[in-house]
Amino acid sequence: MSEPVIRMEKIVKTYYLGKPNELEILHGIDLSINEGEFVSIVGESGSGKSTLMNIIGVLDRQTQGRYFLEGQDVNSMSDEIRSIVRNRRIGFVFQNFNLLPRANALKNVMIPLMYSQEKKKERKEKAMEMLEMVGMADRATHKPNELSGGQKQRVAIARAMVNEPAIILADEPTGALDSKTGHMVMDLFHKLHEEQGKTIVLITHSQELASETQRIVTISDGEIIREQEGRR
């Protein structure tokens, strides 16, 4: 059995607000996600799912416990290595798209390649390929304010994919979209998962969206209270 892409052991996250105020958000989380899995982490607002996402995404450090990403102990990494890991191994998709307003779609997709050794022409070709994959090649020269919500999210997914990451981490990716557009974006995630075998972790409060994934991990008050199979 190969090493899971994500392996978390007894993850605790505490915020120190000055003595004696300590706020423990995560209470000993154990979680494993295998390569090629499509998993949702579902929970109400305040359940701890965003804190967990920040640790999975190497945006924050746990207070206790161990986190292995592709078999590497994340906590033993320097800030510089963590930054490289974040850029190259994790593709982020956010609820509010996080696109640069003055850059067109192509330039937005090229952002993660900024520190790549590849020539600009190759970076451009790679970004164009990703836009094509999400059906946005004809909008390459359009800026975010010239795109609909669904189109912005497709550009954001292309950007998340451009470095061929080990994991796509999607935080409420349909939260700012209407229902029909949200389903189109979910279809795109299914395509990436089924056709390219991508590992996708979806953070959501929506049981309906979560049910579309292979496995649903429910978090409440900083603890995993249930794991079940989804419909896929």
N, C-alpha and C positions, 0 to 999 in steps of 0.2 A: 504493500500500500504506500503510495507516494505521500510526501509531506503536504499537508493542507497549505493553500496559499495564505490563509489567515489562521493563526492559532493563538488564542488568548487564554491565559490561565490566571484565575483569581484576580481579575482586574478591579482595582479600587481607585476611585478618583475623589479626592477631598480638596475642597477649597478652604484655605485658611483666611479667615476674615479678621484676624487679630484675636488674641487670647481673650476669653476662652471659646470664642466662636469658631467652630469648625463645621463645615457643611459637607457631608459625605453624599455624593451624587450617585456613584456606582458602588455596589456592594459585592464585590467578588464575582465578576462576570467570567464565565467559561464559554468560549465560542470558537468553533472551527468551521471554516468554509473551504471547500475543495475547489480545485481548478475546474473551470467550466460550469460552476453552479450559478444559478440565478436565485438569490436569496433576498427576502425583504425583512427589514427590521421595523416592526410596527409598534407604535405606542402613542399615548395621548401626549399633549403638550406638558412638559415638566416631568416626563417619565425617565429621562436620562438618555434618550436616543441620540440627541444632538451631541452630547458629551461623548458618547460611545463612538459616534461617527468621526468626531475630531481626533480621537485616539487611533481609530482604524486608518484615517487619512494622514496620519503622522503630522497633524496640525497641532497636537497637544500631547503631553506625556501623562501617563498614568502615575498615581501616587504609589501604588503597590501592585504586584503581579508582574507577569511577563507577557510580552507581545512579540510573536514571531511572524514576520512577513516574508513569504517565500523561503522559510527556513532560517532567516536572519533575525537575530535578537535586536529589535528596534531600539530598545533602551540603551544598548551599549554603543549606539552610533553617536558620532559628534553631530552638532547642529548642521554643519556643512554637508555631511553625508545624508542626514535626514532630508535636507532640502533637495538634494539630487534624487533621492528615492521618491520623494513626493512628486517631483517634476517628471521623472521617467517611468515610474512603475504604477502610478495611480492617476487615472483620468477622472477629473471632477466635473459633475454636472449639477448646477445649483438652481434653486427655484427662480431666482431673479436673473438668470442667464450669465451675469458678470462679464458682459462683453465691453470692450473699450469703445466708447461712443464715437470717437473720431476716426477709428480704423474701420476699413471695410471688412466684409465677411472673410475674404481670403487672408488678410493681415491678422485678423482675430484668431483664425485657425493656426496661423504660423507662430503665434506667441510661445507655445511650449518648446518650439524648435530653436528659440533664440540662442541658446548656449550649445547648440549642436555643432559638430565639426563639419557638417555638410555645407556645400556651396549653396548660395542663395537660390540659384536656379533649381537645385534638387529639393530644397525646402519648399519652394513654391509648388513644384510638381506634386510633392507629397500632400501638401495642404489641399491642392486642387482635387486630388484623388479622393480625399476624405469628403470634400464638399459634394463631389459626384455621388459618393456612396450614400449620402443622406438626402440626395435629390435637390441640392442647393447650388449646383455648378453655375446655373444661369443667374444667380444672385451674388456671384463672387465680388463684384465691384460695389455692391450696395452697403451702405452703413446701417447700423442697428435701427436708427430712427426711420429707415425706409423698409423695415421688415415687420411682419406680423409676429405675435408672440410665439406661435408654433415654428415659424421660420427661424427666429432667434434661438429657440431651443435646439433646433436641428444644427445650427451653426455651432452652438455650444457642445453638442455631442460630437461633431466632427473635430472640434478642438480637443476634446477629451480623448479621442481615439488616435490623434496624429502621432503620438510617441509610442504607439503599440503597447499600452500599459498592461500590467498583469491584472489589474482590477479597474472596473469603472464603478465609481462611488457616486450615486445619484441621490441628492438630498431634495426631497419633495419636488421632483423634476416637472410635475404637471400642476403644481400648486397655483401658478399664476395663469393657467390656461383654462379655457372653457372645456367642457366635457368632451366634445367631439375632437378638438385639437389634442387634448390630453391622451385620448385613445390612439391617435396617430403617432404620438411620441412613444407611447408604450409599445406600439407595433414595431417601431424602429429598434427599441431595446430587445424585443423578442427576436428580431432579424439578426442583430449582432450576436445574440446568445446562440441561436440555433444554427446560423450559417457560419459563424466564425469561432464559435466555442468560447466566447468571452465570459469571464467571471464578472458578474454584476451584483452589486449590493445596493439595494433600493431602500432608502430611509423614507418612511411615509407614516401618516396618521390614518390613511385610508385603508380599511379592510378590503374594500373592493379591488383596489390596485394590488394590494399584497396577495390577494387570492390568485392573481395571474402569475405569480412566481412559483418556482419549484418547492421552496421551503419558506415557511413564515416563522420568524422568531419574534415573539411578543415580549416587550419589555415594559415593566411597570415599577414605579418607585425604585429605579436603579437596579432591578433584578430581572433576569430572564425568567418569566413565569410559565412560558409554554413554547414548544416547538412543534410544528405540524406541517404536513405536506400541503402545498398549494394545488392548483388545478393542472399545472403544466407537468 
